[in-house]
Amino acid sequence: MGREAKYQPLEEDTNVDEIEENDSINITTPAKFSRMVKTAFPEYGQSIKRRRYRNIIWFQLFIFIIMFSGVLIFSQGFLLTRRALENDNECSLIKQGSLWNQHFNNSTNISQADNDQNNVEETCWYPRRYKKAVVLIIDALRFDFMNWEDDPKKINRFYSNKLTVIHKLLKEQPNNSLQFLFKSDPPTTTMQRLKGLHTGTLPTFIDAGKNFAADSITEDNLIKKIIQNGKKIKFMGDDTWMNLFGDYLDENSIPCDSLHVWDLYSVDNKIKKNLFPSLKKKNEWDILVAHFLGVDHCGHRYNPSNEHMDQKLTEMNGVIENVLEEIDDDTLLIVFGDHGMSTEGDHGGESLNELNAGLFLYNKKGFFDENYNKEYFENFIKDLKPIEIETKDEVFRTIPQIDYSATLAMLLGLPIPFQSIGTIIPELFWFQSPYGKNEKQEANILQNLMEALRINTFQIQNFVETYYEGNKKSLESYQNQYNKIEKRLDTFIENHKDFKFDDDIDELRNIILEYISYNRQTLHNFRQVWATFNVPLFTFGFTILVLAIICEIIYISSKHNIVEFNVTHHFWFPVGSGAIFTLLINYGIFEKIVKALFNVTLTFEPYQMFLGGFSFGACIGYIISYVLKSNGRKSIINHIKPIIRNNKFELFPIVLIFGHGFLVNSDSYIIYEDSITQYILQSFGLYFIYRACLQKLPQVRNKMITYAVIFMILIRITSYYELCRVEKKGKCETTVKTSISNYFLYVVSLIFFPFILKRMINENFHNISKYVLLLLVPSGLILAAIYWGIDTLEELNKLPENLKFMTDVKFNLARYGYTIIPLLALGVWAFFPITFNSKVEPSRENMSKSVLNFYGIKNHLGSSYLLFLAIVGMSIIQVSKPISSLNAILCFCAFMCVVEICALEKECQELMNSVENLWNSKTEEEKKKLLSDMNEEKTEETENLLSNTDDEITEINDPNKFMYTFKSKTGYYMRISHREMLDITYNNTPSTFDVPLSYAAFASFITLHIFFRTNHQATLQSIDWSLAFIGQKELNFIKAGFNLILNILSGHVLGCLFTPLFVFWKQETTNENEKPMVKSICRTFMKYSLAYGVSQVFSVIVAGNHKRHLMLWGVFAPRYMIGGITLCFVPILCIVSALAIIIMIRGTTKHLEKIKEINNRLK
């Protein structure tokens, strides 16, 4: 490229004529002056009508409707996992009696009468064992919190061996105490667990989203059975119970706020205050339920390995001891956890720590008869091991939580809920039948177990026959299996009409095992097939999403733009086609077409018909408009042809975008997506270095490489902090931890953040910039530092007792400061978004004449928008924990590095275009002379180099004759003088607004990177619910939702809002440039939506495709959920960004008009 290496910006006071004739000097240009000062009066609105800005909003709203429709319809078909039945079981269904005269459905299997029943209390279905029950639910009581650990290597000093009373009872009173591993079903959230426990059914994944607002249970359930059969229940604790069972719980219930996870004591103290007096008033209740929350909140607030957990478990141990003193022989004590807890203290997923809860039962009378054959009992339980197909590999005796409702109902003499598919716990029925006439104790025990188990199995079969009423094939299969075991039992009963079978107990024992096996197989089958996916509906949903992606590709590929509204492509075809398809669905024509083509039945709810029909039709109409209309085809061809011809086709981002989407099909890829995203971003760094090497100006090239290296370093630093998924256990260490050192790094980043922002907009540090960057943003960051400093000391238990009042200070800081400062900053910025300055100064041409100069006008829109982003970033920092905030700041800076790279690349291209235009304006004679002189100079320089023994190069004496040699786009050489280069640099006003796809793709990947590096994963249990309570003691769903959205989707907020900055950062944005700027903003939004949306749409498709995959609910479903939510969220953020740009344009226009008015008056 010749001597262009000497090209550098010229300072304002540099005189070209005074440059010394020395090869070591730096020849400079007045680029800095041209960038800062504009003498011509800038104006807006000359080339575009202001209402055209609104087209961006309307178009993004249209995209939102399509994305929302696709995700909603897919979810309706994918997440409706179970058909609930409203049937109820009544006492009249089964008549209580011995094995020989049990009545089922008002009929008897064996026409036999047992004359010895008069002394047996008649209740319902089965003689009750206990009159009362006390149920203590310790939320998140993991099994190892309850189980006694003797191995010193496995003992955790914070939670192991704290429930000493349970260990003591199991050791000293083994006949009165039972302990089980209580296996829960995912999702392990409290509402789903309470539903499953009391209905005996499996939970649905969609209910996980309702944990903040539980729906009342309409299905048959244990609480309903208790009330219907004249028993009284008294409840205290988690208010989720009131939402689920409020129709059955009376006004004496004592609900407590369940979602204030930072409060470890209020709920438990309130329960203890009412529990012990209630225990003494036994006439007020038959079932007493106390649901403690302290252990669960301790896990959320800290983690299991914390001294607060020691305190809470010790407290619960005392509660159990006090309850034991109050109960009598007819009362059953039940202590259990509704779910477990992960090592981080969360729950909601399906890791073993989250699934494994503890169950303890105690009765003063005892569960077993005196002198029972313990060896025979243990052998029976051992024979159950292979039958328990879902828990056969467990070391400890394991009971599915689904067994709870059936077992407790039978023990209390109540009907089992209709939809229960649980099996009674054999240990609790290991006592002699009141109807038994055998001499052997074991025979009477087996008779009792068989009587209870037969009722249990009949109830399950009754539900199965109702559920499969319309499915003859499945119904016959179940009936054949059930009739087979019933026939074997009937034969046994027929063979022992004298009600004695001492010599044939092994036969009954085997029959019992068959019944249990049938029940467990039924449960297993339902677990496999209960998810009744509506495949046609969710296929229609992701088809809409795929069509939306195709529409985005067409929009980007064509020259048409929503700013220049094309009524054919942007209105008539989409809206008309959408209306037509809605009518086709409404009249059933669309369903008939689908039935004829694919042989599937597709039915819609009214809202699905409108949203789905319109969205599907609109996409089809938009695509058809470009296929059928010649101007549509030409707009694509004319736009793509020069890109391919000039070799500007960007293969690298396209490969990454679609490669990332396709690989989401792998569960391993999703599990390691956080690490993979980091390497993709590092690849972008190398790609930016490659693009830098293509630039023809060395200064631009060096700056781009510098920014790219800084970007790669920042990404590597953020990658150190990681929240590990459960699936990566043993291969990953969570580094996002609360510590003093991490907090120190966080404070350092807060200190430097405003200075970095000031450095970024150095030339525009005027007017509102000073107030925002020197006052408002630092104030918000100081509040965040104080808040999280107090919180860190609290979490580490290092807050001195005499400073406990700081907890209230923290609360008030968040309640008022977190609201006032961001709103004040946004208000000030919206009212006066001006970052340039105007001065009346002497003219350079005529010092006696004054002119109005504008400073910082070139980047005034970019710098003003950066202030808006700084305010948004400050708000994210306030609701994010220290390490998350540190990573957010580093990624913010990394983003700005890439924005600078983009601006430098565009500026270099503009300069080269100007050089080429200048060269093309020269005559052929001038070109030939300049190129011939170039050859002569090369020959002369070579001769001087060979003859100069002192290694000195002779330079041209006249600086004006210093020449620059470039290579044009078409491959020929161009040669311009230094003076011409100065003129180009001074007069050039970069205004290239088009953003290459690679930058939009980068923005989409750094969006994911911020999501992963701010303490998040695509799993339910990674959600930090404690952040919902920042600034509030009582839950406000609006504030809580805002806090969680701003925290969880911080990457999406920054990534999407940053995207338009690529368009106008350091670009002239006034006068005739306004229209292309707005067009490019809209196109850049679409590029970002495409780059981000491809992988999210694939995650939706993959979830549907892997509907029977083992990792569906652990990996694919959560990934689809975060992808689906953000697909709808991105268009909303684009609208927010467009509104911010409109506010800036309006503010700037009014300010310039006011200056112009004053200037005219002065003239």
N, C-alpha and C positions, 0 to 999 in steps of 0.2 A: 504493500500500500504506500510505498515511498516514505516521505518524511512526515506523515500525519502524526507520528508519535510525539511531535513537538507541540501539538495542539492542546491548549489549556484555556480555561476562562480567563478573561482579562479583567483586572480590577478597575474600578471606576476612574482612578486617577492615572492610569497608565497611558503614556503617549507612545504611539507606535513608532513615530519618527525618531524617538530617542533610544530605541533598542540598540544595544551594542552588537557589533558584528562578531559574535562569539558563539560557537556551536553549543556551549553548555548552558545558554540562557533558556528560559521558558517563554515561548511566545504565547501570549494570552489574548483573550477576547472579552468584550464587555458583556458576557452572558449573565453575570450576576446582576448587572444594572437592568438589563432588559427583563429579567425575571421579577425584579422588585417594583419597578416604576412603570407606570403607564400614563402617558401624557394625554392621549386621546380619551374622551369621556366614555366610560364603559356603560352599556345599557343592556337591558333584558327585554325579551318579548317582541323583538323585531322580526324573527323568523318562525315563530311558533305561537299558536294560540294557547293561552294558559290552561284552557280546559283539556288540552291534549294530555296533560299530566294525569288527568283522572282516568284516561284510558288504561294506564298501567294498573291502577287500582281495580277497575272493572275486570280487566283480563285476569289478574291474580285471583280475584274473587271467583271467577269462572273456573280457574284451575282448582281452587279450593273445593268447590262443589263437586267436581269430578273425582278428585282424590278422596274426599270424604265419603262420597257415594260408594266408590269401589271398596274402601276399607270397611265401611259399615256393613255392606252387603256380604262381603267375605266373612266378616266376624259373625254375622247372623247365621251363616251356614256352618262356620267352623267351631264356634264356641257354644252353641246350643247342644250341650252334650248329654242331656238326659231328659226323658219324658216323665214328668212327675204325675203321679196318680193321686186323686183326691179321696180315695176310698179310706174308710175307717174300720178298724177291728173292734168288735163289740164282745162283751162277755158271753153273749148268747151263741157266738160262733162255736165255742168248744165247751163241753160240759165237763166239769172237774170229776175225776174218778181215777180208779186204779188202772193198771195197764190192761186189765181184762174188760173194762166197761167204760173206757173213754169215749165220749160222744163227739163226733166231728161233723159240723154242718147239719146238726139235728138228726144225725143217724149214727148207728153203732156198727163197727166192723164185725164184732163177734157178739152174737146174741147171748150174753152171759150176764149174770147179776152177781154183784159182790155184796154180801149181806153185812160185811163188817166195815161200814163207812160212817156209821152214825157218830162216832167219836172224833171224826176229822173235821176241822173247821173249814167251812165252805167259803171260798173267796171268789176267784175268777180264773178259770182255766186250770190253775195249779195251786195247791195249798201254800199259802204264804209262809215264808221262813222267818221274816222279820216284820215287825209292826212299824218301825221307824228307821230312817236313814239320815245320817249326817254326811254331806258331801263337801269336802274341802278341795277346791280346785286351786292349785298353785300354778298360775299361768307360767308357761315355759319351764316347767319342772322337768329337766332332762333326766334320763334314767341314771346317769352316773352322779347326778346330784343326790339321788336317793340311795343308790346301791352302795353298800359298804365296800371299801377297797383296802385290801391287806397288803398289796404289793407296794413297797415304798417308792418304787420307780414310777408308778402310775398315779401316785397321790398328788393332787393339786391343792396347795395350801389354802386356796380361796374358796373352793366349793366341795372338795372331797370330805366325806365322813362328818358332815355337819348335822345331818338328821340322825342324831344318836338315839333318839327314842325309837325310831323304826328298827334300827339294828338291835337294840335291846329287846324289843318285843319279839322279833324274829328268832332271836337266840334263846330267850327265856320262856316264851309262850308260842312255840311253833304251831300248836294246834289252833291257836286263836289268830294267827297272823299269816297273811299271804302277800307276797311281792311278785310283780310281773314287770317285764318290759312291755310297755303299752305302746304298740306301734300305730302311729297316726298315718293318715293318707294325705298326700299333697293336694292342693297347696296348704301349707301349714300356717294359716292365719286363723285367728281366734273365731271369727264368725263361721268359717267353713267347718272348723273342728266342732263347734257347738252344734251346728246343724247335723253333722255326721254322727256325733255321739248320741243325739236324742231322737234321730229318725232311723238310725241304723242303715243309712244309705251312703253311697259314695259321693264326695263333693264334686262340684263342677268347677272348671278353671275360671270361667267367666266371673264367678262369685268373688274372686280375688280382688277385683276392682271395686267391690261393694263393702270392703272391710271398714271403710270410714262411714258407711251408711247402711247398716244391715237391714235387710228386708224381713218383714214378719213371715214366719213359717206358716204356710197353709197346708202342708202335708201332715199326715198323722204322725204324732211324736209323743215321746214319753211324758213330757210335761202336761200335755193335753190328756193323756190317759190318767195321770194322777188326779187331776181336777175332776174329770168326768166320773171317776169312781169314788167321789166323795172324800178324797183326802185333801189335806191342807199343805201348802208349800210356802215356805218363807225364804226369801232370797235377799242377799246383800252382796254388793261388789260390782264387778264389771257391768256397765250399763248396756253392753251389747245384748245382754239377756232381755232387757226391756224392749229392745227393738225386735228381737226374735220371738219372744214369748210374752210380750206385753198384754196380749188378750187373755192370758191365763194367770198372770201374777197380779196380786191385789195391791191396794194402796199401802199396805204395810211393808212392801218391798223397799229396800234401801239401795238404789242404784248409785254408782260413783263414776265420774268421768274416766273413761278408759284410755283416752288418747293423749293425755298429758304425760308423755313418756319421761319427762325430766323429773317428775315428782315420784319419789320412791316410797313416800311414807303416808301421804294423806289418805289414800284409798285403804291401805291396810290398817291404819289406825282407826279409821271410821268403822271398818268391819269388826275389829276387835272390841271396840266400844259397845257394839250392839250384839255381837255373837254370844258372848258368855252370859249376859242376862237372858238372851233368848233360849239358851240351852236349859236354863232352869225352868222356863215356862213351857213345859212339854205339851201342855194342852193346846197351845197355839199353832202347833205344826206337826205334820207327819214326816215331811221331808224338809230338812234345813240345808240350804245351799249357800256357801260362802266362796266367792271367787276373788282370790288375792291377786294383786298385780305387781307387787313390789319386785319380785324376782325378774319378771319380764322387763319391767322398766329399767332395772339395774343393767340388764344385758344391753338394751338399746342405748342407755345413757353412757355406759362405760363398756364393759365386756365381761364375760364370765370370770376371767382371771383378774379380779379386782377386790379390794378389801370390803367394798360395799356389798358384794355378793356374799361374802362371809357373814356380814351382819344380817342380811336379809334371810339367809338360810337358817342361821341361829335363831332369829326371830320366829320363823315358821316352825322350827323344832319346839319352841316354847308354846306356840299356839296348839300344836298337836297334843303336847303333854297336858295342857289345860282341858282340852276337849275330852281326852280319855277319862279324866276324872269325873266328867259330868254325864257320860252316856251309861245306859243300863244294858241288861242282857238281851233285850229285844231290839236293840238299836245297832244297825250296821254302820261302821265308820268307813268311809271311802276317801282316800287321799290320792289325787293324781294330777298330772300335768296335761293340759290339752294338746301340747306339742313340745318339741325340744327347743334347742337354741344352737346356732352356729358358733364357731370359735370367735367370730366378731360380735356376737351378741344379738344377731338378727334371726329372723325366721320368715317363712313364706315359701321356701323351696322344698327340695326333696333330698337333701343330704342326710346321712344317717344321724348326725347330731340334731338335725331339725325334726326328724321323724321319730326318734326314740325318746319317748316320755316315760315317766315312772308311774306305777299303779300300786297302791298299798291298801289292803283291806284288813279290818280288825273287828272282832266281836268277842265280848267277854264270855259268852256261852261257849264259844268255840265253833270251828267249821267242821271238825271231824269228831266222830264218836270216840269215846274212850276205848283204848286198847284196839283201835282199828289196825288192820294189817298194813303196815307202812310199806313193806316190800311189795305187796300186791299192787298197792296204789302207785308206787314209783314205776313199776313195770308197765302199768296201764298208761301212765303219762309218757313213758319212753316209747310205747307203741304208737302214740299220737304223733310223734315227731315226723315220720314220713308222710302222714296224712296232711299235716299243716304245710301244704305245698308252698306257701308264700313266706313262711318263717322257719322252714326246716333247718336252715343253715345258722340260725341264731344260737349263740352260746347259752343265753339265759332263756327261761321259759317265757315265751312271747305270746301276747294276746293282742289281736287287732282291735283297735278302738271301736270298730263297727259292732263288736260283740257286747258293748256296754249296755245298750238299751234293752236288748233281749234278756240279758242276764238279770239286770236290776228289776225289770218288769216282772219276771217270773218269781224272783225272791220276795217281792212285795205283793204278790198275788194280783197282778195287773195284766191286761192284754198286751201283747207285744205290738208295737206300731206296725201298721200294715205293710210299709215298704221296707221293713228291716230285713236284711239278708245276713245278719250276724248269727253266730252260734253261741249257745250258752257256755259259760266257762265251767268245765267238768269239776274242777276243784271245789266250787261253791255248791255243788249238788252231790258231793261225796258223803252222804249220810243215808241212813236207812229210811225206806219208804214208810209213811204212816199206814200204808195198806199192805206192807210186807208180811208174809206168813212163813217165810223160809227160816230154817234153823241157822244156816250160815249167814254171818254178818255181811259177807261180800255179796251174796245173792240179793239181799234186801237193798244194799247200796246200789247195785247195778239196776235193780228194778226201779228205784227212785230216779236214777239218771236216765233210764230209758223212758219213763213216763214224761219227764220234763223235755227230753230231747225229741220225743215223738211229736209233742205239741209244737216245739220250735220248728221242726222240719215241715210239719203240715202247714204252718203259717207261711214259711218260705215258699212252699209249693203253691199255696193259694195265691200268693203275690205273682209268682212266675206265670201261672195260668192266666191271670188277669192281664199281665203285661204283654204276653205273647198271644193274646186272644186272636189277633188277626194274622199270626204267623204260624201256620199249621205245621210246617217242617220243624221249627224249633220247639214248638209246643209238644209234638209227638215224641221228640228226643228226650225232653225232660220227663214227660209222663211215663215213658218206658223205664227210665232209670228209677223213678220214684216208685212205680208199681212193683218193680223187681224187689226192692228192699222191703216194701210194705208186705209183699207176699211172703217173704222169708220170715218177717215178724209174725204175721198171721199164722203161719205154720207152727212157729214156736209156741204161740199162745194156744193154739188148738191142741198141741201135744201136751200142754200142762194146764188142763182145765181145773185142776185142784189148787191152782195158784202157787204151786211149789215147784222149784226147779233146782234144788240144791245140787243135784247130780249133773246138771246141764248148764252151769253158769258160763262155761267157755263159749257156748253157742250164743248166748245173749251178749256176751262181751264182744264177740265178733260182729254181731248185728249192730251194736252201738257204734263200733268203729266204722261200719259201712254208712250209717246215718251221718256221722260227722264228716266222713269223706265226701258224701253227696253234698252236704251243705258247703263244704270248703270248695268243692269243684264248681258249684253254682256261683259262689262269690268270685272265684277266679274267672269264670266265664263272663260274668257281668263286668268285671273290671276290664276285661279285654274288649268287649263289644258295646259297653254302655255308651261310649261316645258315639252317638248316632249322628255322624256328620251329614249335613245336607250338601252332598257333593255338587249337584247341579247349581245350587245357589252360590256356594263359595267359588265355583269355577266362573260363574257369571261376574262375581265381584272382582276377581283378579284379571279377568278379561278386560274390564273397564280400565284397570290400572295399566295394563299393557298398552291399550289403545291410547291412554293419556301420554305414555312415554313416546309412542310413535308420533303423536301430534306435536310434542315438544321437539322431536327431531326434525319434523317437517318445518316447524316455525323457524328453527335455527338455520336450516338449510336453504330457506327461501329468502328473497330480498324484501318480501312484504313485512311490514311492521305495524303493530297495533297503534302506534302513534299516528301513522298515516292510515287512518281507519279504512280498510277495504270492506265495503258493505257486503260483498259476495262471500269472501272467505271468512270474515270475522263476525258475520251476523246471520245472513239468510241461510246459508248451508248448515251451520251448526245448530242454530235455534230451530229452523224448520225441520231438520232431520230429527232433532231431539223430541220435538212435539209429535212427529209422525210415529216414532218408536214408542212413545208413551201411549198413544192411542192404540197401537198394535197390541201392546201388552194389556191394556185395559179391556179390549174386546177379545182377548184370548188367542189372537192370530199368531202372535210371537211364540206362545207356548206350543201351538200346533206345529209351527215350523221347526222348532227345536226337537219336538217329539218325533217328527218325520225324519229329520236329519240324523239325530244322535240317539233316538230311542230312549230318552230320559224325560222325566216329568219335572217341569220348572214352574213353581207357583210363587206368587208374590203377595206380600202384605201391601196395603194401599200406599204407604210411604215408600216402600221398596220399588213399587211400580213407578212412582213419580220420579224419585231420585235416580234409580237405576235406568229406567227407560230414557229419561232426558240425557243423562250422562253418556250412556252407551250410544244413543243416536247422535248426540252432538259431536262425539269423537269420530264416528263414522262419517258424518256430514263434513267435518273439517278435512278429513283425509280424502274423501271423494271430490271435494272442491278443487284439490290440487291435482287429482288424477284426471278429471274430466275437463276442467277449464284449461284452455291453452295458456292463458296468462299465468296460471298457477304453476304449470309445468315449466314454463319459460323462466319464472322467477327462481325456481330451484336450479335449473340448468345454468342460467346466467350467473348465479351466485357461486355455484360449486366449480364450474369450469375453470375460471381464472385461479381459483385456489389450487386445483390440481396442476394446472399448467405452470404456475409459478412455484410449484413445489412447496406450498404452504400447508399442505394437508398434515394435520397433527395426529400422527399415529400413536404416539406415546400416551397421551391422556385417554384416547379411545380404548386402547388395550387395557389400561388400568381400570377404567370405569366399568367396562363390561367383564373384564377378568374378575374383578372384585365381586361383581354381581353373580357370575356363574359359580364362583367358589363358595358362596354362602350356602350352596347345596351340601357342603360337608360340615358335619357337626364339629370335627376337629378344627376346621377353619374358624368357625364361630367362637369356639372356646379360646383360641389363640388370636382372635381378631385384634385385640389391643396391641400385641407385639407386632403383628403383620402391618398394621396401620403405621406404626413407627417407621418400619423399614420402607414402606411406600413413600412416606414423607422424606426420608433420607434420599430416596431415588429422585424425588422431585428436586432436592438440592443439587444433585449431580446434573439433572436435566437443565436447571437454571444456569449452572456453570457452562454447560454445553452451549446454551443460547447466548451466554455472554461472549463466548469465543467466536461467535458468528458476527459480533458487532465490529464495525470498521473503525470506530474511534477508541483508541486505547484507554482513555480516561473513563469512558462509559464502561468499557469492558472490565477494567480493574475494579470499579465501584460495584458492578454487578457481581463479580466473583467474591468481593469482600462481603457483600450482603448475603450472598448464598452460603458462604462459610459460617457467618454468624447465625444464620437461620438453622443450619445443620447442628451447630453446637447447642443452640437453645432447645431444639427438639430432642437432642440426646440427653440433656439435663432433665427435661420433663419426663423422659421415659424411665428414669430411675424410680419414680414414685408410681406404685402399682397396687391396685386392689385385686387380689387373686380370687378367681372363681373356685368353687368347690371342686370342680373337675380337675383343677391343676394342683390339687393338694400334693405336697411332696416335691413338686417341680417348680414351685414358685413361693416366694415369701412376700407377704403384704408389707409394703414399706410406707403406706399411708397411715402413719400412727401419730398420736398426740404425744408430743414431748416438748421440753423447753428448747432444745436445739432447733427443732422444726419451727417452733414459734419465733425464734430469733431470726431465722432465715426469712420467715414471713414478714416480720417487721422491717427488715432490710429492704425487701422488695417493695414494700409500701412506701418507704422513704424515697427510693429512686424512681418510682413510677411517675410522679408528677414532673420530675426533671427530665425523664425520657420523653414524656409528652411534649414538654416545652421545647426540647431539642428537635422534635419531629416537625414542629410548626414554627421554627425559629423566625422565619421571615414574615410570619403572620401573627406574631405575638403582639397584637394590638386589640384595643377595645375589650370585647367580651372575653377574649382569651386570657387576659390577665386575671379577671375575676374568677373564672372557672378554674384555671390551673393553679392560681396562687391562694385561693380562698376556699371555694366550694368543694372541689375534689379532695384537697388535703384534709378538710374538716371531716368529710365522710370517711376517709381512710383512717384518720385518728380515732374516730368513734369505733370503727371496725377493729382496730388494734386493741383498744381498751376492752371492748366486748369479748373478743376471743382470748385476750390475755386472762381475764377473770375466769372465762369458761375453761381454759387450759388448766389453771390452778385448781379449779373445782374438780375437774376430771382426774387430775393427778393427786388429788387429796393434799394439796400443798397450800391451800388457802387458810391462813391463820384464823383462829377463832375470833380474834378481835376485829377481823376484816370480813366477817360473814355478811355484814350489811352491804358489801359490794355486790352480792347477788341481786339485791333490789336495784342497785345502781345499774347493773348490767341490763336488767329488765327494762328500766326506764330509758336507757340509751337506745335500746332497740325499738322500743315502742314509739318514741318521739323522734329521736335523731335519725333513725333509719327511714322514717317517713318524710320528715320535714326537709332534710338536706337534699335528697334526690329530687323531690318535687320542686324545691326552690331552684335547684340547678337547672332542671328542665324548663321551668318557667322563665328564668332569666335568659337562657339560651334561645328559647322560642320567641321571646319578646324582642331580642336584639342579637341575631345570629351573625354579627359582623366581625370579621377578623382581618380586615384591611384598614389602612389609614389613608387619609387625604390631607395634603398640605399645600398651602400657597407658598411658592418659592420662586426666586428669580429664574428666568429662563436661561438656559445654557447658551442659546444663540444671541440673546439680547439681555444683558444683566439688568438693564433698567426696566424691563418688562417682567411682570409676575405671571406665573402660570399655576394651574392646579394640577399637582402630581398625586398619583395614587400609588401607595406602597403595599406590596403583598397582594395585588389584585389577581395575579396569575393563579395562585393556589388558594384563593379565599374560600371557594366552595369546599375543596378538599379539607382544609384546615377546620372550617366550621363543622363539617360533618364528623371530623375526628373528635371534636369536643363532645358532640352528641354520643359518640361511641365511648368516650372516656367516662361520661356520666353513667351510661349503661354498664360499663365495666365496673365502675365503683359500686353500683347496686348489686352486681353479681358477687363482688368481693365481700360485701356486707353479709350476704346470706350463705357464704361458703366457709367451710372450716379452713384453718391456716394453710395447710399444704395444698388444698384445692385452689385457694386464692393465689398462692405462689405459682402454681402451674398455669393458672388462667392469665396471670400477668406476663409470664414468660412466653406463652403462646400468643398473647396480644402483641408483644414485641416481635415475635417471629413473623406474625402476619404483616406487620409494618415493614419488615425487611423485604418481604415478597412484593408488597405494594410499591416500594421504592424500586425494586428490580423491574417491575412492569413499567413504571414511569420512565426509568432510564432507557429501557428498550424502545419505548414509543418515541422518546425525545431523539434518540439516535436515528430512528427510522425517518423522522420528520426532517432532520438535518440532511440525511442522505438523499431524501426526495428533493429537497431544495437544491442540493448540489447537482443532482441529475437534471433538474429543470434548468438550472443556470447553464450547464454544459450543453444541453440541447438547444438553448437559445443562441449559442455562438454559431458563427458561420463555419462552413467547412474549411475555409482557408485558415481561420484562427485555430480550429481543432488540429489541423495537420501541422501547423507551425509549433503549437504547444507540445504535441506528441514527438515531433522531430527534435525539439530542444531537449525533451526528456532523454532521448537516446544519446544525444551529444553529451549531456551532463553525466550520464552513467559512464560513458567512455572516459570523460575527463577525470571523474572521481576515481575510476579504476587506475588511471595512470598516476594520479597524485598519490594514491595509496601505495603503489609499488615503488615510487621514487622517494617517499617520505620515510626516512629512517627513524624519526622521533615519534612515530605512531600518531601524528597529528593530521587531522582532516581539514583541508582548506575549505572554508565556507564562503558562500556567495556574499559579497560585500553588501549588497542592497537588500534589506529585509523585505521590501515590497516585492522582490523577485523570488522570495521563498515560496516554493510551490508544493502543493499537496496532490498526491496521486491516489485515485480511488478506482475501484472496479465497479461498473454498473451492474444492474440486475440482469442485463442481457449478456454480460461477459466482456464488454469492451472497456478500455481504459478512459478515465476522465482526469483532466488536469486543471486545477484552479489555483489562483494566486492567494497569498496570505491576506491581502486586502479584501479580496472577494469572500474569503472565508469569514473575515470579521463582519462584513456586511450581512452575510447569511445568518450568522449567529445573533447579531444584534436585532435584526428585523424579524427573525423567525419567532412565531408564537405557536408552540406545539399545541395541536388540537386534534390528536388522534385518539378517538374515544373507543374504538373497537378493542375488545378484550379477548385475547386468544383463549381457546377452550382449556388450555393447560392451566391457566390461572383459576378458572372456575372449578376445574377438577381438583386443583390443590385446595381450594376453599372447602370443598366437600369432604376431603380426607382429613383436613385439620379440624373440621367440625367433629368428626368421630374421635380424633385424637384427644381433643379437649374433653369430650364426654368420658373417655376412658381414664384420663389422667387427673380428673377432678373427683376421684373416688366413686366411680360408677361402673357398673357392668350391665349387660343385657340380661339381668336376673331380677326377680322380684325382691329377693332378700338383700340386695345391695342398696335398696332405697333407705336413706337415713331419715326415718320419720321424725326424729327429734328436731330437724330443721323447720318442721311445720310450726313449732311453738316459739320461734324467735319473736320476741316482742309481745307475747301474749301468754297469760296464765290459764285462761279458759279458751278452748278451741273455737276459732272463727274460721269456717271453712273457706271463705274467700281469701283471707290473709294466708291461711295455711297452704291453700292451693297455689297462690302466687309465689310464696317462698319456695315451694317444692319445684314448681315449673322453672323458676329462674335459676334454681340450683341444678336440677337434673338436666335441663336443656340449655345450660349455659353455653355449651359448645355450639349448639344450633343457633342460639341468639347471636353470638359473636360472629360465627361463620357467615350467616345469611346477611346480617347488617353490615358486615365488612365488605361484601361483594361489590356494591356500587362504587366503593372507594377506588377500585381498579380503574373505573371509567374516568373519573375527573380529578384524580390526585395529580397536582402540578400540571394541569391542563387549563388552557384559556377557555372559559365557560360562558362568555357573554357574546352579545351580538349574534352574528350568523352561526356561531358554534352551538347555540342552545338546542336547536332542533336535533342535530346528530347526537348530541350528548344524551338527550332524553330517549332517543331511539336505541342507543347503545345500552343505556341502563336497563331498558325492558329486555333487550336481547341477553344481557349478562345475567339478569334474574333467571331467564329461561335456561341458560347454560348451567347455572348452578343447580336449578331444580332438576335438570336432566342428570347431571353428574352425581348428585346426591340420591336422586330418586331411583336410579337403575338398581342399585344394590338393595334398596328398601323394598321395591316391588318384587325383586327376586326372593327376598326373605319371606314375603307373603306367599308367593307361589310355592316355595320350598316347604313351608309349614303345611300347606294343603297336600302337597305331594307326599310328605313323610307322615301322614296322619296315623300310620300304624308303627312308626319308628319308635324304638326303645327310648330314644332321647327326645321325643317330641315335646313333652311338657317341661323337661329340664333345660333344653337348649333351643329348639326350633321355635316353639310357641312364644317364649319371652322375647326372642330376637324379632319375630314378626310383630309383636305388640309394640316394641319401641320403634320399629320401622314404620308401622302403620300410623302411630300417633304423630311421628315427626313428618311423615308425608303430608299430613293435614296441617301441621304447624308451620311448615316452610312458607306456603303462600301467605299466611297471616303475617309472618315476619317481613315478607316482601312488601306487603301493604303498609306496615309500620315504617319501613325504610322509605317508601315512596312518599308517605305523609311528611316524614322528616325533611326530605328534599324539597317538597312543596313549601314547607315552612321557611326553609333557608332562602329559596328563590323569592318568595314574597317579601321576606324581611330585607333582603339585599336590594330588591327593586324599590321598595319604599325609601330605603336609606339613600340610594343613588338619586332618586327623584327629589328628595329633600335637599341634597347637596347641590344638585343642578339648579334648583329654584334659588337657593342662596347665592350661588355663583352668578346666575343671571342678574340678580339684583345688584350685586357688587359691580358687575360690568356696566 
